[in-house]
Amino acid sequence: MLPRSYYTDQDIQRKRQIDTLKIFNDNVTELSENTEYRVEFSADGRNLSLNVVLNPDFPNEKPSIFVNPVFPHPWLAENSNQVVGAPGLVNYTPHSDLGRVVQAIIREFQRCVPNLTHEDKSTDTSPQSHFSGQSLMFPELSELTVEELQEIIENPDLQDKLLETNPQLVELDLETEELMTSIEEIAQDNLIKQQMLDTLKSEVLDRISTIVQMKMNYEELNRKHQKLSEMYDPHRIRDCLREAALKADEDAEVIAEQFLLGNIPVETFIAKFAEKRALGQARRAREERLAHQLTQLDKATT
């Protein structure tokens, strides 16, 4: 047997359908692996069997089902023992259950199978006998007189009543109604899921919009952070202190030159010169202290 990883989806579905055949029916015998099965059953004290043949395209294609021994029934093909008229086969889809299809066929044959004794093989060729053999779909017609049959032919109301009370047609109508109900339920479920999908889609779009806005805010804050980081970087502050100390010294030199040229009085010179010198020395002291701290920090991190 192949490992499960080598099975195709069709192989898995085929196996599931075969499992339903065994679940819903008794006396199932495998004649050919995954291809042909025999289902034995009894009807009116007689032993019958169905041969279920699964073609290579099953379950995408309907199975072929044959009954043995053959007997007259409207579900059988003309001059053949193949079952072709069962509603489960007529309306077959890949989603049908093989087990239920076969189960419905067996129940139908058990319900209306004719007597299979040799005495039933009458040689009577009268129209009434021929009509009875061909009226298994409407067995009640075999009990009517010619006049009653003629009345049905001429009366559409009686014809409609006959069709409405026929068990096979009633069963077909019920299966059709169940199928329509199932389709409606699936459609309603799809509408509900579509509404849920639309709601989720709207929520996703709102969240995407929120994320985009948050990203824009983050990028703006990140730019400000980078700018402030550069502005307050210790190395940059040290450089600014050095430049400010040099600027204070230059200002002091300019004041001294102005005093020597006689442009400012002594009192003004002393006050401004002392102020600039003190400012320059304070900035230089801070710059040297910060440079020392940075040097120790670099050594500690290397």
C-alpha positions as protocol buffer text, in pm:
chain_id: "A"
residue {
  index: 1
  type: MET
  ca { x: 0 y: 0 z: 0 }
}
residue {
  index: 2
  type: LEU
  ca { x: 125 y: 345 z: -87 }
}
residue {
  index: 3
  type: PRO
  ca { x: 213 y: 587 z: 193 }
}
residue {
  index: 4
  type: ARG
  ca { x: -60 y: 844 z: 255 }
}
residue {
  index: 5
  type: SER
  ca { x: 162 y: 1119 z: 109 }
}
residue {
  index: 6
  type: TYR
  ca { x: 133 y: 946 z: -234 }
}
residue {
  index: 7
  type: TYR
  ca { x: -250 y: 946 z: -235 }
}
residue {
  index: 8
  type: THR
  ca { x: -423 y: 1204 z: -450 }
}
residue {
  index: 9
  type: ASP
  ca { x: -737 y: 1387 z: -340 }
}
residue {
  index: 10
  type: GLN
  ca { x: -937 y: 1159 z: -571 }
}
residue {
  index: 11
  type: ASP
  ca { x: -788 y: 849 z: -403 }
}
residue {
  index: 12
  type: ILE
  ca { x: -885 y: 982 z: -60 }
}
residue {
  index: 13
  type: GLN
  ca { x: -1241 y: 1064 z: -173 }
}
residue {
  index: 14
  type: ARG
  ca { x: -1268 y: 721 z: -340 }
}
residue {
  index: 15
  type: LYS
  ca { x: -1166 y: 553 z: -13 }
}
residue {
  index: 16
  type: ARG
  ca { x: -1420 y: 761 z: 182 }
}
residue {
  index: 17
  type: GLN
  ca { x: -1699 y: 661 z: -59 }
}
residue {
  index: 18
  type: ILE
  ca { x: -1609 y: 292 z: -25 }
}
residue {
  index: 19
  type: ASP
  ca { x: -1620 y: 333 z: 353 }
}
residue {
  index: 20
  type: THR
  ca { x: -1976 y: 472 z: 330 }
}
residue {
  index: 21
  type: LEU
  ca { x: -2075 y: 168 z: 120 }
}
residue {
  index: 22
  type: LYS
  ca { x: -1966 y: -60 z: 405 }
}
residue {
  index: 23
  type: ILE
  ca { x: -2116 y: 161 z: 676 }
}
residue {
  index: 24
  type: PHE
  ca { x: -2469 y: 190 z: 533 }
}
residue {
  index: 25
  type: ASN
  ca { x: -2499 y: -164 z: 396 }
}
residue {
  index: 26
  type: ASP
  ca { x: -2452 y: -519 z: 530 }
}
residue {
  index: 27
  type: ASN
  ca { x: -2293 y: -815 z: 351 }
}
residue {
  index: 28
  type: VAL
  ca { x: -2048 y: -612 z: 141 }
}
residue {
  index: 29
  type: THR
  ca { x: -1784 y: -825 z: -33 }
}
residue {
  index: 30
  type: GLU
  ca { x: -1483 y: -684 z: -215 }
}
residue {
  index: 31
  type: LEU
  ca { x: -1446 y: -856 z: -554 }
}
residue {
  index: 32
  type: SER
  ca { x: -1167 y: -634 z: -684 }
}
residue {
  index: 33
  type: GLU
  ca { x: -977 y: -394 z: -458 }
}
residue {
  index: 34
  type: ASN
  ca { x: -1112 y: -39 z: -483 }
}
residue {
  index: 35
  type: THR
  ca { x: -1296 y: -134 z: -804 }
}
residue {
  index: 36
  type: GLU
  ca { x: -1582 y: -384 z: -763 }
}
residue {
  index: 37
  type: TYR
  ca { x: -1802 y: -482 z: -468 }
}
residue {
  index: 38
  type: ARG
  ca { x: -2099 y: -716 z: -420 }
}
residue {
  index: 39
  type: VAL
  ca { x: -2378 y: -627 z: -177 }
}
residue {
  index: 40
  type: GLU
  ca { x: -2609 y: -917 z: -91 }
}
residue {
  index: 41
  type: PHE
  ca { x: -2963 y: -868 z: 38 }
}
residue {
  index: 42
  type: SER
  ca { x: -3295 y: -1047 z: 53 }
}
residue {
  index: 43
  type: ALA
  ca { x: -3636 y: -944 z: -81 }
}
residue {
  index: 44
  type: ASP
  ca { x: -3959 y: -1134 z: -28 }
}
residue {
  index: 45
  type: GLY
  ca { x: -3759 y: -1437 z: 88 }
}
residue {
  index: 46
  type: ARG
  ca { x: -3535 y: -1431 z: -222 }
}
residue {
  index: 47
  type: ASN
  ca { x: -3160 y: -1368 z: -226 }
}
residue {
  index: 48
  type: LEU
  ca { x: -3045 y: -1088 z: -452 }
}
residue {
  index: 49
  type: SER
  ca { x: -2724 y: -893 z: -491 }
}
residue {
  index: 50
  type: LEU
  ca { x: -2594 y: -568 z: -634 }
}
residue {
  index: 51
  type: ASN
  ca { x: -2260 y: -549 z: -811 }
}
residue {
  index: 52
  type: VAL
  ca { x: -2110 y: -202 z: -763 }
}
residue {
  index: 53
  type: VAL
  ca { x: -1841 y: -120 z: -1018 }
}
residue {
  index: 54
  type: LEU
  ca { x: -1625 y: 191 z: -964 }
}
residue {
  index: 55
  type: ASN
  ca { x: -1464 y: 323 z: -1282 }
}
residue {
  index: 56
  type: PRO
  ca { x: -1119 y: 492 z: -1273 }
}
residue {
  index: 57
  type: ASP
  ca { x: -1277 y: 842 z: -1259 }
}
residue {
  index: 58
  type: PHE
  ca { x: -1496 y: 760 z: -956 }
}
residue {
  index: 59
  type: PRO
  ca { x: -1611 y: 956 z: -752 }
}
residue {
  index: 60
  type: ASN
  ca { x: -1606 y: 1226 z: -1020 }
}
residue {
  index: 61
  type: GLU
  ca { x: -1812 y: 989 z: -1236 }
}
residue {
  index: 62
  type: LYS
  ca { x: -2113 y: 789 z: -1112 }
}
residue {
  index: 63
  type: PRO
  ca { x: -2067 y: 418 z: -1031 }
}
residue {
  index: 64
  type: SER
  ca { x: -2215 y: 137 z: -1240 }
}
residue {
  index: 65
  type: ILE
  ca { x: -2457 y: -84 z: -1045 }
}
residue {
  index: 66
  type: PHE
  ca { x: -2600 y: -419 z: -1160 }
}
residue {
  index: 67
  type: VAL
  ca { x: -2866 y: -637 z: -993 }
}
residue {
  index: 68
  type: ASN
  ca { x: -2868 y: -1018 z: -993 }
}
residue {
  index: 69
  type: PRO
  ca { x: -3091 y: -1194 z: -1075 }
}
residue {
  index: 70
  type: VAL
  ca { x: -3255 y: -954 z: -1317 }
}
residue {
  index: 71
  type: PHE
  ca { x: -3629 y: -879 z: -1292 }
}
residue {
  index: 72
  type: PRO
  ca { x: -3860 y: -620 z: -1449 }
}
residue {
  index: 73
  type: HIS
  ca { x: -3829 y: -279 z: -1285 }
}
residue {
  index: 74
  type: PRO
  ca { x: -3847 y: 78 z: -1422 }
}
residue {
  index: 75
  type: TRP
  ca { x: -3508 y: 160 z: -1269 }
}
residue {
  index: 76
  type: LEU
  ca { x: -3335 y: -104 z: -1486 }
}
residue {
  index: 77
  type: ALA
  ca { x: -3208 y: -38 z: -1837 }
}
residue {
  index: 78
  type: GLU
  ca { x: -3402 y: -209 z: -2113 }
}
residue {
  index: 79
  type: ASN
  ca { x: -3294 y: -571 z: -2164 }
}
residue {
  index: 80
  type: SER
  ca { x: -3023 y: -525 z: -1902 }
}
residue {
  index: 81
  type: ASN
  ca { x: -2961 y: -575 z: -1532 }
}
residue {
  index: 82
  type: GLN
  ca { x: -2793 y: -235 z: -1492 }
}
residue {
  index: 83
  type: VAL
  ca { x: -2959 y: 11 z: -1256 }
}
residue {
  index: 84
  type: VAL
  ca { x: -2992 y: 347 z: -1432 }
}
residue {
  index: 85
  type: GLY
  ca { x: -3313 y: 510 z: -1308 }
}
residue {
  index: 86
  type: ALA
  ca { x: -3248 y: 533 z: -934 }
}
residue {
  index: 87
  type: PRO
  ca { x: -3279 y: 898 z: -818 }
}
residue {
  index: 88
  type: GLY
  ca { x: -2945 y: 869 z: -639 }
}
residue {
  index: 89
  type: LEU
  ca { x: -2776 y: 778 z: -969 }
}
residue {
  index: 90
  type: VAL
  ca { x: -2973 y: 1026 z: -1180 }
}
residue {
  index: 91
  type: ASN
  ca { x: -2884 y: 1312 z: -945 }
}
residue {
  index: 92
  type: TYR
  ca { x: -2536 y: 1180 z: -864 }
}
residue {
  index: 93
  type: THR
  ca { x: -2258 y: 1429 z: -782 }
}
residue {
  index: 94
  type: PRO
  ca { x: -1904 y: 1377 z: -646 }
}
residue {
  index: 95
  type: HIS
  ca { x: -2048 y: 1481 z: -307 }
}
residue {
  index: 96
  type: SER
  ca { x: -2312 y: 1202 z: -302 }
}
residue {
  index: 97
  type: ASP
  ca { x: -2268 y: 915 z: -56 }
}
residue {
  index: 98
  type: LEU
  ca { x: -2219 y: 585 z: -237 }
}
residue {
  index: 99
  type: GLY
  ca { x: -2346 y: 395 z: 68 }
}
residue {
  index: 100
  type: ARG
  ca { x: -2675 y: 588 z: 77 }
}
residue {
  index: 101
  type: VAL
  ca { x: -2727 y: 551 z: -301 }
}
residue {
  index: 102
  type: VAL
  ca { x: -2690 y: 172 z: -278 }
}
residue {
  index: 103
  type: GLN
  ca { x: -2903 y: 160 z: 39 }
}
residue {
  index: 104
  type: ALA
  ca { x: -3190 y: 344 z: -138 }
}
residue {
  index: 105
  type: ILE
  ca { x: -3174 y: 101 z: -433 }
}
residue {
  index: 106
  type: ILE
  ca { x: -3187 y: -201 z: -202 }
}
residue {
  index: 107
  type: ARG
  ca { x: -3488 y: -60 z: -13 }
}
residue {
  index: 108
  type: GLU
  ca { x: -3672 y: 3 z: -341 }
}
residue {
  index: 109
  type: PHE
  ca { x: -3607 y: -350 z: -466 }
}
residue {
  index: 110
  type: GLN
  ca { x: -3713 y: -497 z: -130 }
}
residue {
  index: 111
  type: ARG
  ca { x: -4032 y: -293 z: -143 }
}
residue {
  index: 112
  type: CYS
  ca { x: -4158 y: -384 z: -489 }
}
residue {
  index: 113
  type: VAL
  ca { x: -3959 y: -680 z: -618 }
}
residue {
  index: 114
  type: PRO
  ca { x: -4193 y: -922 z: -805 }
}
residue {
  index: 115
  type: ASN
  ca { x: -4219 y: -1294 z: -738 }
}
residue {
  index: 116
  type: LEU
  ca { x: -3920 y: -1456 z: -907 }
}
residue {
  index: 117
  type: THR
  ca { x: -4051 y: -1816 z: -922 }
}
residue {
  index: 118
  type: HIS
  ca { x: -4061 y: -1995 z: -1254 }
}
residue {
  index: 119
  type: GLU
  ca { x: -4440 y: -2004 z: -1242 }
}
residue {
  index: 120
  type: ASP
  ca { x: -4440 y: -1623 z: -1283 }
}
residue {
  index: 121
  type: LYS
  ca { x: -4284 y: -1658 z: -1626 }
}
residue {
  index: 122
  type: SER
  ca { x: -4625 y: -1674 z: -1790 }
}
residue {
  index: 123
  type: THR
  ca { x: -4663 y: -1718 z: -2162 }
}
residue {
  index: 124
  type: ASP
  ca { x: -4980 y: -1513 z: -2159 }
}
residue {
  index: 125
  type: THR
  ca { x: -4943 y: -1248 z: -2432 }
}
residue {
  index: 126
  type: SER
  ca { x: -5273 y: -1070 z: -2374 }
}
residue {
  index: 127
  type: PRO
  ca { x: -5263 y: -689 z: -2364 }
}
residue {
  index: 128
  type: GLN
  ca { x: -5361 y: -693 z: -1996 }
}
residue {
  index: 129
  type: SER
  ca { x: -5070 y: -927 z: -1908 }
}
residue {
  index: 130
  type: HIS
  ca { x: -4825 y: -720 z: -2112 }
}
residue {
  index: 131
  type: PHE
  ca { x: -4952 y: -401 z: -1949 }
}
residue {
  index: 132
  type: SER
  ca { x: -4905 y: -551 z: -1602 }
}
residue {
  index: 133
  type: GLY
  ca { x: -4545 y: -639 z: -1678 }
}
residue {
  index: 134
  type: GLN
  ca { x: -4471 y: -289 z: -1795 }
}
residue {
  index: 135
  type: SER
  ca { x: -4653 y: -108 z: -1513 }
}
residue {
  index: 136
  type: LEU
  ca { x: -4428 y: -179 z: -1217 }
}
residue {
  index: 137
  type: MET
  ca { x: -4380 y: 189 z: -1162 }
}
residue {
  index: 138
  type: PHE
  ca { x: -4759 y: 208 z: -1113 }
}
residue {
  index: 139
  type: PRO
  ca { x: -4845 y: -139 z: -975 }
}
residue {
  index: 140
  type: GLU
  ca { x: -5194 y: -25 z: -882 }
}
residue {
  index: 141
  type: LEU
  ca { x: -5281 y: 3 z: -1253 }
}
residue {
  index: 142
  type: SER
  ca { x: -5260 y: -376 z: -1292 }
}
residue {
  index: 143
  type: GLU
  ca { x: -5565 y: -408 z: -1069 }
}
residue {
  index: 144
  type: LEU
  ca { x: -5783 y: -173 z: -1275 }
}
residue {
  index: 145
  type: THR
  ca { x: -6022 y: -267 z: -1552 }
}
residue {
  index: 146
  type: VAL
  ca { x: -5980 y: -148 z: -1910 }
}
residue {
  index: 147
  type: GLU
  ca { x: -6263 y: 102 z: -1857 }
}
residue {
  index: 148
  type: GLU
  ca { x: -6093 y: 245 z: -1547 }
}
residue {
  index: 149
  type: LEU
  ca { x: -5763 y: 271 z: -1733 }
}
residue {
  index: 150
  type: GLN
  ca { x: -5936 y: 444 z: -2024 }
}
residue {
  index: 151
  type: GLU
  ca { x: -6092 y: 690 z: -1778 }
}
residue {
  index: 152
  type: ILE
  ca { x: -5748 y: 775 z: -1639 }
}
residue {
  index: 153
  type: ILE
  ca { x: -5617 y: 833 z: -1989 }
}
residue {
  index: 154
  type: GLU
  ca { x: -5902 y: 1074 z: -2064 }
}
residue {
  index: 155
  type: ASN
  ca { x: -5901 y: 1253 z: -1725 }
}
residue {
  index: 156
  type: PRO
  ca { x: -5597 y: 1480 z: -1651 }
}
residue {
  index: 157
  type: ASP
  ca { x: -5705 y: 1516 z: -1284 }
}
residue {
  index: 158
  type: LEU
  ca { x: -5685 y: 1141 z: -1234 }
}
residue {
  index: 159
  type: GLN
  ca { x: -5347 y: 1137 z: -1403 }
}
residue {
  index: 160
  type: ASP
  ca { x: -5220 y: 1413 z: -1169 }
}
residue {
  index: 161
  type: LYS
  ca { x: -5355 y: 1225 z: -866 }
}
residue {
  index: 162
  type: LEU
  ca { x: -5182 y: 908 z: -983 }
}
residue {
  index: 163
  type: LEU
  ca { x: -4851 y: 1091 z: -1020 }
}
residue {
  index: 164
  type: GLU
  ca { x: -4886 y: 1268 z: -686 }
}
residue {
  index: 165
  type: THR
  ca { x: -4943 y: 941 z: -497 }
}
residue {
  index: 166
  type: ASN
  ca { x: -4672 y: 737 z: -671 }
}
residue {
  index: 167
  type: PRO
  ca { x: -4413 y: 640 z: -403 }
}
residue {
  index: 168
  type: GLN
  ca { x: -4114 y: 669 z: -634 }
}
residue {
  index: 169
  type: LEU
  ca { x: -4214 y: 1015 z: -755 }
}
residue {
  index: 170
  type: VAL
  ca { x: -4294 y: 1120 z: -399 }
}
residue {
  index: 171
  type: GLU
  ca { x: -3949 y: 1001 z: -293 }
}
residue {
  index: 172
  type: LEU
  ca { x: -3793 y: 1189 z: -583 }
}
residue {
  index: 173
  type: ASP
  ca { x: -3986 y: 1504 z: -485 }
}
residue {
  index: 174
  type: LEU
  ca { x: -3869 y: 1467 z: -125 }
}
residue {
  index: 175
  type: GLU
  ca { x: -3508 y: 1427 z: -236 }
}
residue {
  index: 176
  type: THR
  ca { x: -3547 y: 1733 z: -459 }
}
residue {
  index: 177
  type: GLU
  ca { x: -3695 y: 1935 z: -173 }
}
residue {
  index: 178
  type: GLU
  ca { x: -3414 y: 1823 z: 59 }
}
residue {
  index: 179
  type: LEU
  ca { x: -3160 y: 1922 z: -203 }
}
residue {
  index: 180
  type: MET
  ca { x: -3324 y: 2262 z: -252 }
}
residue {
  index: 181
  type: THR
  ca { x: -3338 y: 2315 z: 125 }
}
residue {
  index: 182
  type: SER
  ca { x: -2971 y: 2224 z: 151 }
}
residue {
  index: 183
  type: ILE
  ca { x: -2886 y: 2466 z: -130 }
}
residue {
  index: 184
  type: GLU
  ca { x: -3086 y: 2743 z: 38 }
}
residue {
  index: 185
  type: GLU
  ca { x: -2913 y: 2679 z: 370 }
}
residue {
  index: 186
  type: ILE
  ca { x: -2573 y: 2690 z: 202 }
}
residue {
  index: 187
  type: ALA
  ca { x: -2670 y: 3013 z: 24 }
}
residue {
  index: 188
  type: GLN
  ca { x: -2786 y: 3169 z: 352 }
}
residue {
  index: 189
  type: ASP
  ca { x: -2469 y: 3054 z: 522 }
}
residue {
  index: 190
  type: ASN
  ca { x: -2264 y: 3206 z: 240 }
}
residue {
  index: 191
  type: LEU
  ca { x: -2450 y: 3537 z: 278 }
}
residue {
  index: 192
  type: ILE
  ca { x: -2379 y: 3541 z: 651 }
}
residue {
  index: 193
  type: LYS
  ca { x: -2015 y: 3459 z: 590 }
}
residue {
  index: 194
  type: GLN
  ca { x: -1999 y: 3727 z: 320 }
}
residue {
  index: 195
  type: GLN
  ca { x: -2127 y: 3983 z: 570 }
}
residue {
  index: 196
  type: MET
  ca { x: -1871 y: 3865 z: 825 }
}
residue {
  index: 197
  type: LEU
  ca { x: -1602 y: 3882 z: 556 }
}
residue {
  index: 198
  type: ASP
  ca { x: -1705 y: 4238 z: 463 }
}
residue {
  index: 199
  type: THR
  ca { x: -1694 y: 4340 z: 830 }
}
residue {
  index: 200
  type: LEU
  ca { x: -1350 y: 4184 z: 878 }
}
residue {
  index: 201
  type: LYS
  ca { x: -1230 y: 4347 z: 557 }
}
residue {
  index: 202
  type: SER
  ca { x: -1348 y: 4687 z: 682 }
}
residue {
  index: 203
  type: GLU
  ca { x: -1174 y: 4629 z: 1016 }
}
residue {
  index: 204
  type: VAL
  ca { x: -852 y: 4530 z: 839 }
}
residue {
  index: 205
  type: LEU
  ca { x: -864 y: 4844 z: 622 }
}
residue {
  index: 206
  type: ASP
  ca { x: -919 y: 5059 z: 934 }
}
residue {
  index: 207
  type: ARG
  ca { x: -625 y: 4893 z: 1108 }
}
residue {
  index: 208
  type: ILE
  ca { x: -405 y: 4940 z: 803 }
}
residue {
  index: 209
  type: SER
  ca { x: -498 y: 5309 z: 799 }
}
residue {
  index: 210
  type: THR
  ca { x: -416 y: 5333 z: 1170 }
}
residue {
  index: 211
  type: ILE
  ca { x: -83 y: 5157 z: 1117 }
}
residue {
  index: 212
  type: VAL
  ca { x: 7 y: 5391 z: 830 }
}
residue {
  index: 213
  type: GLN
  ca { x: -71 y: 5693 z: 1048 }
}
residue {
  index: 214
  type: MET
  ca { x: 129 y: 5547 z: 1337 }
}
residue {
  index: 215
  type: LYS
  ca { x: 422 y: 5483 z: 1103 }
}
residue {
  index: 216
  type: MET
  ca { x: 415 y: 5844 z: 982 }
}
residue {
  index: 217
  type: ASN
  ca { x: 407 y: 5966 z: 1345 }
}
residue {
  index: 218
  type: TYR
  ca { x: 693 y: 5733 z: 1432 }
}
residue {
  index: 219
  type: GLU
  ca { x: 905 y: 5857 z: 1144 }
}
residue {
  index: 220
  type: GLU
  ca { x: 842 y: 6220 z: 1246 }
}
residue {
  index: 221
  type: LEU
  ca { x: 928 y: 6150 z: 1609 }
}
residue {
  index: 222
  type: ASN
  ca { x: 1232 y: 5952 z: 1499 }
}
residue {
  index: 223
  type: ARG
  ca { x: 1357 y: 6251 z: 1296 }
}
residue {
  index: 224
  type: LYS
  ca { x: 1312 y: 6478 z: 1599 }
}
residue {
  index: 225
  type: HIS
  ca { x: 1488 y: 6223 z: 1816 }
}
residue {
  index: 226
  type: GLN
  ca { x: 1784 y: 6206 z: 1577 }
}
residue {
  index: 227
  type: LYS
  ca { x: 1805 y: 6583 z: 1568 }
}
residue {
  index: 228
  type: LEU
  ca { x: 1795 y: 6610 z: 1949 }
}
residue {
  index: 229
  type: SER
  ca { x: 2042 y: 6323 z: 1982 }
}
residue {
  index: 230
  type: GLU
  ca { x: 2287 y: 6506 z: 1759 }
}
residue {
  index: 231
  type: MET
  ca { x: 2224 y: 6835 z: 1939 }
}
residue {
  index: 232
  type: TYR
  ca { x: 2286 y: 6689 z: 2288 }
}
residue {
  index: 233
  type: ASP
  ca { x: 2557 y: 6443 z: 2195 }
}
residue {
  index: 234
  type: PRO
  ca { x: 2838 y: 6473 z: 2459 }
}
residue {
  index: 235
  type: HIS
  ca { x: 3107 y: 6498 z: 2191 }
}
residue {
  index: 236
  type: ARG
  ca { x: 2915 y: 6777 z: 2019 }
}
residue {
  index: 237
  type: ILE
  ca { x: 2872 y: 6960 z: 2352 }
}
residue {
  index: 238
  type: ARG
  ca { x: 3247 y: 6928 z: 2414 }
}
residue {
  index: 239
  type: ASP
  ca { x: 3321 y: 7076 z: 2072 }
}
residue {
  index: 240
  type: CYS
  ca { x: 3071 y: 7357 z: 2132 }
}
residue {
  index: 241
  type: LEU
  ca { x: 3236 y: 7438 z: 2467 }
}
residue {
  index: 242
  type: ARG
  ca { x: 3577 y: 7450 z: 2299 }
}
residue {
  index: 243
  type: GLU
  ca { x: 3447 y: 7681 z: 2027 }
}
residue {
  index: 244
  type: ALA
  ca { x: 3269 y: 7902 z: 2285 }
}
residue {
  index: 245
  type: ALA
  ca { x: 3590 y: 7929 z: 2496 }
}
residue {
  index: 246
  type: LEU
  ca { x: 3787 y: 8034 z: 2191 }
}
residue {
  index: 247
  type: LYS
  ca { x: 3517 y: 8287 z: 2103 }
}
residue {
  index: 248
  type: ALA
  ca { x: 3533 y: 8436 z: 2456 }
}
residue {
  index: 249
  type: ASP
  ca { x: 3915 y: 8464 z: 2427 }
}
residue {
  index: 250
  type: GLU
  ca { x: 3884 y: 8636 z: 2090 }
}
residue {
  index: 251
  type: ASP
  ca { x: 3628 y: 8881 z: 2233 }
}
residue {
  index: 252
  type: ALA
  ca { x: 3870 y: 8959 z: 2520 }
}
residue {
  index: 253
  type: GLU
  ca { x: 4151 y: 9027 z: 2268 }
}
residue {
  index: 254
  type: VAL
  ca { x: 3925 y: 9263 z: 2073 }
}
residue {
  index: 255
  type: ILE
  ca { x: 3839 y: 9454 z: 2393 }
}
residue {
  index: 256
  type: ALA
  ca { x: 4209 y: 9482 z: 2478 }
}
residue {
  index: 257
  type: GLU
  ca { x: 4287 y: 9620 z: 2132 }
}
residue {
  index: 258
  type: GLN
  ca { x: 4008 y: 9874 z: 2163 }
}
residue {
  index: 259
  type: PHE
  ca { x: 4147 y: 9985 z: 2502 }
}
residue {
  index: 260
  type: LEU
  ca { x: 4501 y: 10024 z: 2361 }
}
residue {
  index: 261
  type: LEU
  ca { x: 4360 y: 10237 z: 2080 }
}
residue {
  index: 262
  type: GLY
  ca { x: 4189 y: 10456 z: 2340 }
}
residue {
  index: 263
  type: ASN
  ca { x: 3841 y: 10373 z: 2221 }
}
residue {
  index: 264
  type: ILE
  ca { x: 3711 y: 10264 z: 2562 }
}
residue {
  index: 265
  type: PRO
  ca { x: 3777 y: 10396 z: 2914 }
}
residue {
  index: 266
  type: VAL
  ca { x: 3973 y: 10204 z: 3178 }
}
residue {
  index: 267
  type: GLU
  ca { x: 3670 y: 10114 z: 3393 }
}
residue {
  index: 268
  type: THR
  ca { x: 3481 y: 9969 z: 3095 }
}
residue {
  index: 269
  type: PHE
  ca { x: 3790 y: 9783 z: 2974 }
}
residue {
  index: 270
  type: ILE
  ca { x: 3852 y: 9621 z: 3312 }
}
residue {
  index: 271
  type: ALA
  ca { x: 3490 y: 9511 z: 3355 }
}
residue {
  index: 272
  type: LYS
  ca { x: 3441 y: 9370 z: 3001 }
}
residue {
  index: 273
  type: PHE
  ca { x: 3788 y: 9217 z: 2973 }
}
residue {
  index: 274
  type: ALA
  ca { x: 3754 y: 9042 z: 3310 }
}
residue {
  index: 275
  type: GLU
  ca { x: 3406 y: 8914 z: 3213 }
}
residue {
  index: 276
  type: LYS
  ca { x: 3523 y: 8763 z: 2882 }
}
residue {
  index: 277
  type: ARG
  ca { x: 3834 y: 8609 z: 3038 }
}
residue {
  index: 278
  type: ALA
  ca { x: 3628 y: 8452 z: 3316 }
}
residue {
  index: 279
  type: LEU
  ca { x: 3372 y: 8320 z: 3066 }
}
residue {
  index: 280
  type: GLY
  ca { x: 3643 y: 8170 z: 2847 }
}
residue {
  index: 281
  type: GLN
  ca { x: 3815 y: 8001 z: 3140 }
}
residue {
  index: 282
  type: ALA
  ca { x: 3484 y: 7859 z: 3270 }
}
residue {
  index: 283
  type: ARG
  ca { x: 3396 y: 7716 z: 2929 }
}
residue {
  index: 284
  type: ARG
  ca { x: 3745 y: 7570 z: 2889 }
}
residue {
  index: 285
  type: ALA
  ca { x: 3726 y: 7410 z: 3232 }
}
residue {
  index: 286
  type: ARG
  ca { x: 3391 y: 7251 z: 3145 }
}
residue {
  index: 287
  type: GLU
  ca { x: 3525 y: 7136 z: 2809 }
}
residue {
  index: 288
  type: GLU
  ca { x: 3829 y: 6974 z: 2970 }
}
residue {
  index: 289
  type: ARG
  ca { x: 3621 y: 6806 z: 3240 }
}
residue {
  index: 290
  type: LEU
  ca { x: 3374 y: 6668 z: 2981 }
}
residue {
  index: 291
  type: ALA
  ca { x: 3660 y: 6550 z: 2757 }
}
residue {
  index: 292
  type: HIS
  ca { x: 3811 y: 6366 z: 3055 }
}
residue {
  index: 293
  type: GLN
  ca { x: 3479 y: 6198 z: 3130 }
}
residue {
  index: 294
  type: LEU
  ca { x: 3435 y: 6094 z: 2766 }
}
residue {
  index: 295
  type: THR
  ca { x: 3786 y: 5947 z: 2762 }
}
residue {
  index: 296
  type: GLN
  ca { x: 3709 y: 5740 z: 3072 }
}
residue {
  index: 297
  type: LEU
  ca { x: 3377 y: 5627 z: 2922 }
}
residue {
  index: 298
  type: ASP
  ca { x: 3547 y: 5518 z: 2599 }
}
residue {
  index: 299
  type: LYS
  ca { x: 3804 y: 5317 z: 2798 }
}
residue {
  index: 300
  type: ALA
  ca { x: 3531 y: 5152 z: 3003 }
}
residue {
  index: 301
  type: THR
  ca { x: 3336 y: 5042 z: 2695 }
}
residue {
  index: 302
  type: THR
  ca { x: 3633 y: 4902 z: 2500 }
}
